[in-house]
């Protein structure tokens, strides 16, 4: 069996740090209120001159350097984002050009906060069917551009950033001990689209719009939906929560993360949490968290990694992989 194996992992964060104290000077909120409800203490904000493609390109270069991979060996780029540079072309082609790649395919994928999970699953499919050999999978966002900074319910939650991994198609034994992506499970349910959405778009308002969210409703559904796909991932592989070395969830809310882990029986010490430093970076949050845990030595080759996310749509998904 062909598996999609991670060769390298990298990330990029804008230099500007926006703390809870900074936000408290702009809207009616406080550090205590934000931390208690979300676990977030600070987030990064892209400079006015920084586009999503700039963040994505920096993360891509970091991932390529980490894996000692020649950009010219990449023949597929899948970029997950809800904040593209332009309506079209895809932001992925700007990354492709920035890396000097003139062959292969590059496209964007939009599944909001679940975007990186969906992008990994898509790249995995392309690699396993033999049409491509090496893929660059990126999650990159500049959510600060679609935030209503007068809305205290949402402006405290989100930040900017990018993360990336390099995948390679590698023949394996077809067992659970293989390296690479072992199983992927994706879901969507459009009945809930109005719970978390942006109130603009080319065919509706002709404007970019701002993010709108019914926070309590999203929280109510999150834990059940997340655990649903994780249970499916365990069933597909025969593994259990006890077998997982590291749980790397979408970094939206610390209470959701901890609630999901508790329901699944995943020990707290196995959870990678970066939401306190990054906020919710949507499609970028999982690869950012992966990069942190790889750099600090927690995630090592051979570790069993569980990834999960939920986002607007609703969309949600889980991937079980061996690093």
C-alpha positions as CSV (number, residue, x, y, z in Angstrom):
1,X,0.0,0.0,0.0
2,X,1.1,3.6,-0.7
3,X,1.1,5.9,2.3
4,X,1.5,9.6,2.4
5,X,4.5,10.1,4.8
6,X,5.5,13.5,6.3
7,X,9.0,14.5,5.3
8,X,9.0,18.0,6.8
9,X,7.0,20.4,8.8
10,X,7.2,24.2,9.1
11,X,5.3,27.3,10.1
12,X,5.2,31.1,10.1
13,X,3.8,33.7,12.5
14,X,3.5,37.4,11.8
15,X,5.7,39.5,14.2
16,X,2.9,41.6,15.7
17,X,1.5,40.2,18.9
18,X,-2.0,41.4,20.0
19,X,-2.6,40.6,23.7
20,X,-5.9,40.4,25.5
21,X,-4.9,43.6,27.3
22,X,-4.6,45.3,23.9
23,X,-8.1,44.2,23.0
24,X,-9.5,45.3,26.4
25,X,-8.5,48.9,25.4
26,X,-10.6,48.6,22.2
27,X,-13.7,46.7,23.2
28,X,-15.6,45.8,26.4
29,X,-13.6,42.7,27.5
30,X,-10.8,41.7,29.8
31,X,-7.9,39.2,29.9
32,X,-9.7,37.2,32.7
33,X,-12.9,36.9,30.6
34,X,-11.1,35.8,27.5
35,X,-8.8,33.3,29.2
36,X,-11.6,31.8,31.3
37,X,-13.8,31.1,28.3
38,X,-11.3,30.3,25.5
39,X,-7.8,29.9,27.0
40,X,-6.5,32.5,24.6
41,X,-3.9,35.0,25.9
42,X,-2.5,36.5,22.6
43,X,-2.6,36.1,18.9
44,X,-0.5,37.3,15.9
45,X,-1.7,39.9,13.4
46,X,-0.3,40.1,9.8
47,X,1.3,43.4,8.8
48,X,-0.7,45.5,6.3
49,X,1.7,44.5,3.6
50,X,1.5,40.7,4.4
51,X,-0.9,38.6,2.3
52,X,-2.0,35.1,3.0
53,X,0.3,33.9,0.2
54,X,3.3,35.6,2.0
55,X,2.5,33.7,5.2
56,X,1.9,30.4,3.2
57,X,5.2,30.8,1.3
58,X,7.2,31.4,4.5
59,X,5.7,28.3,6.1
60,X,6.2,26.2,2.9
61,X,9.9,27.2,2.8
62,X,10.3,26.2,6.5
63,X,8.7,22.8,5.8
64,X,10.9,22.2,2.8
65,X,14.0,23.2,4.8
66,X,12.9,20.9,7.7
67,X,12.6,17.9,5.4
68,X,15.7,18.9,3.3
69,X,13.4,18.7,0.3
70,X,14.1,20.4,-3.1
71,X,11.1,22.6,-4.1
72,X,11.5,21.3,-7.6
73,X,10.6,17.8,-6.4
74,X,7.1,19.1,-5.4
75,X,4.4,18.3,-8.0
76,X,1.3,19.1,-5.9
77,X,0.4,22.1,-3.7
78,X,-2.9,22.1,-1.8
79,X,-3.5,25.3,0.2
80,X,-6.3,25.4,2.8
81,X,-7.6,28.9,3.4
82,X,-10.7,31.0,3.9
83,X,-8.8,34.3,3.4
84,X,-7.3,34.1,-0.1
85,X,-5.3,36.9,-1.6
86,X,-7.8,37.3,-4.4
87,X,-11.2,35.8,-5.4
88,X,-9.0,34.2,-8.1
89,X,-6.5,32.9,-9.0
90,X,-5.9,30.4,-6.2
91,X,-3.5,31.6,-3.5
92,X,-1.7,28.3,-4.1
93,X,-0.4,29.3,-7.5
94,X,1.3,32.4,-5.9
95,X,3.1,30.0,-3.5
96,X,4.0,27.8,-6.5
97,X,5.5,30.8,-8.3
98,X,7.2,32.0,-5.2
99,X,9.0,28.6,-4.9
100,X,10.0,28.7,-8.6
101,X,7.9,25.7,-9.4
102,X,6.5,25.6,-13.0
103,X,5.2,22.0,-13.1
104,X,2.6,20.0,-11.4
105,X,-0.7,21.3,-9.9
106,X,-1.6,23.9,-7.3
107,X,-5.0,24.7,-5.9
108,X,-6.9,26.1,-2.9
109,X,-9.3,24.2,-0.7
110,X,-11.9,25.9,1.5
111,X,-13.4,24.1,4.5
112,X,-12.8,26.9,7.0
113,X,-11.2,25.6,10.3
114,X,-11.3,22.0,9.0
115,X,-9.4,23.1,5.9
116,X,-6.0,21.5,6.8
117,X,-7.7,18.2,7.6
118,X,-9.5,18.3,4.3
119,X,-6.4,19.4,2.4
120,X,-4.3,16.5,3.9
121,X,-7.0,14.0,3.0
122,X,-7.2,15.4,-0.6
123,X,-3.4,15.3,-1.0
124,X,-3.3,11.8,0.4
125,X,-5.8,10.7,-2.2
126,X,-3.8,12.3,-5.1
127,X,-0.6,10.7,-3.9
128,X,-2.1,7.2,-3.4
129,X,-3.6,7.1,-6.9
130,X,-0.1,7.5,-8.3
131,X,-0.6,10.7,-10.2
132,X,1.7,12.7,-7.9
133,X,4.8,11.9,-5.8
134,X,5.4,14.8,-3.4
135,X,2.9,17.3,-2.1
136,X,3.1,20.5,-0.1
137,X,0.0,20.9,2.1
138,X,-0.5,24.3,3.7
139,X,-2.9,26.0,6.0
140,X,-2.7,29.8,5.9
141,X,-5.0,32.5,7.1
142,X,-5.2,36.3,7.6
143,X,-8.5,36.2,9.6
144,X,-7.7,39.7,10.9
145,X,-8.9,41.0,7.5
146,X,-12.5,39.6,8.0
147,X,-12.9,40.3,11.7
148,X,-15.4,43.0,12.9
149,X,-13.1,44.6,15.5
150,X,-16.1,46.1,17.3
151,X,-17.6,42.7,17.9
152,X,-16.2,41.5,21.2
153,X,-17.6,38.0,20.8
154,X,-15.5,37.3,17.8
155,X,-12.6,39.7,17.7
156,X,-10.9,38.1,20.7
157,X,-10.8,34.6,19.1
158,X,-8.9,34.8,15.9
159,X,-5.4,35.3,14.7
160,X,-3.1,35.0,11.6
161,X,-0.5,32.5,10.7
162,X,0.5,29.6,8.4
163,X,1.8,26.0,8.7
164,X,2.8,23.4,6.2
165,X,3.9,19.8,5.8
166,X,5.6,18.0,2.9
167,X,4.1,14.6,2.0
168,X,5.7,11.9,-0.1
169,X,4.1,8.8,-1.5
170,X,6.0,5.8,0.0
171,X,5.2,2.1,-0.5
172,X,4.4,0.5,2.9
173,X,3.2,-2.8,4.3
174,X,-0.4,-1.8,4.6
175,X,-0.6,-2.3,8.4
176,X,-1.2,0.0,11.3
177,X,2.5,0.2,12.0
178,X,3.1,2.0,8.6
179,X,4.3,5.6,8.7
180,X,2.1,8.2,7.1
181,X,-1.6,8.8,6.9
182,X,-3.5,5.7,8.1
183,X,-7.1,6.9,7.8
184,X,-9.0,10.1,7.2
185,X,-12.7,10.8,8.0
186,X,-14.5,14.0,6.7
187,X,-18.0,15.3,7.3
188,X,-20.1,18.3,6.4
189,X,-23.6,19.4,7.3
190,X,-24.9,22.6,5.6
191,X,-27.9,22.9,7.9
192,X,-25.6,24.7,10.3
193,X,-24.0,27.2,7.9
194,X,-25.6,30.2,9.7
195,X,-24.0,29.3,13.0
196,X,-20.6,30.4,11.7
197,X,-20.2,32.3,8.5
198,X,-18.9,35.5,6.8
199,X,-21.7,37.9,5.7
200,X,-20.2,38.7,2.3
201,X,-19.0,37.3,-0.9
202,X,-18.7,37.9,-4.7
203,X,-22.1,36.5,-5.6
204,X,-24.0,37.7,-2.6
205,X,-22.9,41.2,-1.5
206,X,-19.9,41.9,-3.8
207,X,-18.0,42.6,-0.6
208,X,-15.6,40.6,1.6
209,X,-17.8,40.8,4.6
210,X,-17.1,40.0,8.3
211,X,-17.1,36.8,10.3
212,X,-20.3,36.1,12.3
213,X,-20.8,33.4,14.9
214,X,-23.3,32.0,17.3
215,X,-20.7,31.0,19.8
216,X,-22.9,29.0,22.2
217,X,-24.4,27.0,19.3
218,X,-21.0,26.2,17.9
219,X,-19.7,25.1,21.3
220,X,-22.8,22.9,21.8
221,X,-22.2,20.9,18.6
222,X,-18.4,20.9,18.6
223,X,-17.5,18.1,21.1
224,X,-20.1,15.6,19.7
225,X,-19.1,16.2,16.1
226,X,-15.4,16.0,16.8
227,X,-15.6,12.8,18.8
228,X,-17.8,11.2,16.1
229,X,-15.1,11.2,13.5
230,X,-12.4,10.2,15.9
231,X,-14.4,7.2,16.9
232,X,-14.6,6.3,13.2
233,X,-10.8,6.7,12.8
234,X,-10.2,4.3,15.7
235,X,-12.7,1.8,14.3
236,X,-11.0,1.9,10.9
237,X,-7.5,1.2,12.3
238,X,-8.1,-0.8,15.4
239,X,-6.4,1.7,17.6
240,X,-7.8,3.3,20.7
241,X,-7.2,6.5,22.6
242,X,-4.6,4.7,24.7
243,X,-2.5,4.1,21.6
244,X,-2.3,7.8,20.6
245,X,1.0,9.4,21.4
246,X,-0.1,13.0,20.6
247,X,-3.5,14.6,20.1
248,X,-3.2,17.7,17.9
249,X,-6.6,19.3,17.6
250,X,-7.8,22.4,15.9
251,X,-6.9,25.3,18.3
252,X,-10.3,27.1,18.6
253,X,-11.1,26.9,22.3
254,X,-9.3,25.3,25.2
255,X,-12.6,24.1,26.8
256,X,-13.6,22.4,23.5
257,X,-10.2,20.7,23.2
258,X,-10.2,19.5,26.8
259,X,-13.9,18.4,26.7
260,X,-13.2,16.3,23.5
261,X,-10.1,14.7,25.0
262,X,-11.9,13.8,28.2
263,X,-14.9,12.3,26.4
264,X,-12.5,10.2,24.3
265,X,-10.3,9.2,27.2
266,X,-7.2,10.9,25.9
267,X,-4.8,11.9,28.7
268,X,-4.3,15.6,29.2
269,X,-0.5,15.2,28.9
270,X,-0.9,14.0,25.3
271,X,-2.7,17.1,24.1
272,X,-0.7,19.7,22.1
273,X,-2.2,23.1,22.9
274,X,-1.1,26.4,21.3
275,X,-4.4,28.3,21.4
276,X,-3.1,30.4,24.2
277,X,-0.3,31.9,22.0
278,X,-1.9,31.7,18.6
279,X,-5.7,32.1,19.1
280,X,-7.8,30.5,16.4
281,X,-5.9,30.6,13.2
282,X,-8.5,28.5,11.3
283,X,-6.9,26.3,8.7
284,X,-3.4,27.2,10.0
285,X,-4.0,26.0,13.5
286,X,-3.2,22.3,13.2
287,X,0.0,22.7,11.2
288,X,1.1,25.5,13.5
289,X,0.6,23.2,16.5
290,X,2.4,20.3,14.8
291,X,5.3,22.6,14.0
292,X,5.6,23.7,17.6
293,X,5.5,20.1,18.9
294,X,8.0,18.9,16.4
295,X,10.4,21.7,17.1
296,X,10.3,21.2,20.9
297,X,10.9,17.5,20.5
298,X,7.6,16.1,21.6
299,X,6.6,14.6,18.3
300,X,9.1,12.1,17.1
301,X,9.3,9.7,14.2
302,X,7.1,6.7,14.8
303,X,4.6,8.5,17.0
304,X,0.9,7.9,16.5
305,X,-0.7,11.3,15.9
306,X,-4.4,12.1,16.0
307,X,-5.6,15.3,14.2
308,X,-9.1,16.7,14.3
309,X,-10.9,19.9,13.5
310,X,-14.4,21.5,13.1
311,X,-15.2,24.6,11.2
312,X,-17.9,26.7,9.5
313,X,-20.3,24.8,7.3
314,X,-20.3,22.9,9.5
315,X,-17.3,20.8,8.4
316,X,-15.4,18.5,10.6
317,X,-12.9,15.7,10.3
318,X,-10.1,13.5,11.8
319,X,-6.9,12.0,10.6
320,X,-4.8,9.3,12.3
321,X,-1.2,9.2,11.1
322,X,2.1,7.8,12.1
323,X,4.9,10.5,12.1
